[in-house]
Amino acid sequence: HRFAEVDIDSERKSVAIIEDAETGNIVQLEDPTLVSFVEAWTKISIWMKHFKLTFFLTMLMSMVGVRVFADSTVFNREINGIYYQLSNADHSAIVLPPYSKKYSGNFVIPSSVKYGATYNVKGIAWGAFKDCSVTSVQIPSSVSSIKGEAFMGSSLHSITIPSNITSIDKGTFENCANLTSFIIPENVTTIGEKAFAGCSNLASITIPKSVTAIGEMAFVGCANLANIVVEDDNSVYDSRNDCNAIIETNSNTLLFGCKSTIIPDDIVVIGSSAFNGCSLLTSIELPNTLSGIGSSAFSGCSSLQSLSIPSNITIISDNLLSGCSSLLSVVIPKDVKTIGTSAFSGCSSSWTSSCLGSSFFGLVNVTAFSVEPISISPKSF
């Protein structure tokens, strides 16, 4: 390895060259990392030759430098049909998505694997089982981290999460349509955005007292969800009066409901997408204490037949009842000033609406409706 002066594009430049051990050909190194290595090694070699210590340096590198390099190496390997990221730094293993054939069937993750040394399985990578046809997954207690979308769109029927998991990340179980039950471990503090969205056969869920943060649309599209319980002593959320809903205690905001929710009389706000995708919800009574209903609150409630909006509501939010294809009647209060975009998009063309005051006429956003042509008057649609 040495440097040579050559003409490149009419300029005199110094380039790194090395002799191929097999062919004897002189090869120019273009990779910046290799060039820097050759340059540094050349300088070191000249200096060491001067002191007759080249052999000592080589031995020292083999015993110390190479050992340090190896201990910090991270590399991927397939072991017994499972792909892992292995780390020599702490001898840990992370389950990776498959490179070719997807994981399937009843899947068991070992607590440790051997590849020369023993590596403890500590995590599941982002999207590791995404869209895989696994029906069940056994996760060892050694696993302390499960990244987002890990099981998204999979065929999971059942799964048990280790007790040392503290977060269910974004979209972890999104669109797991076959998942019927799930136990959230007692140490979980965070449930991420859309964590269980689209789990259409999930029948019940219990929120432990440890949970202090729930992301947007965490349970949207859980059509068969009928039983929601928040454990006592939770400092942020509750399910007061056995209402089958998740309520933010301090603000009296109903965040997530289901087909069997009974809204308590002291609720002030229904949050955005609170009942979104509850396709089996047939009726719901809104208390007079309500002062606000978030966007898409009842979007996709395709079995909902009627709704009476309380008198304190002045804004019909965007997409409020979009996709409510069975809706037959809506009562809109007299003080409503605005009806938002696509508020009734996709509703039945045979429905009627009564407005309790003439202020409604002329205040409708023309994009609020997506039904067969109808005439709009102060009293009806």
Secondary structure, 3 states (H helix, E strand, C coil): CEEEEEEECCEEEEEEEEECCCCCCEEEECCHHHHHHHHHHHHHHHHHHHCCCHHHHHHHHHHHHHHHHHHCCEEEEEECCEEEEEECCCCEEEECCCCCCCCEEEEECCCEEECCCEEEEEEECCCCCCCCEEEEEECCCCCCEECCCCCCCCCCCEEECCCCCCEECCCCCCCCCCCCCCCCCCCCCEECCCCCCCCCCCCEEEECCCCCEECCCCCCCCCCCCEEEECCCCCCEECHHHCCCEEECCCCEEEECCCCCCCCCCCCEECCCCCCCCCCCCCCCCCCCCCEECCCCCCCCCCCCEEECCCCCCEECCCCCCCCCCCCEEEECCCCCEECCCCEECCCCCCEEEECCHHHCCCECHHHEECCCCCCCCCCC
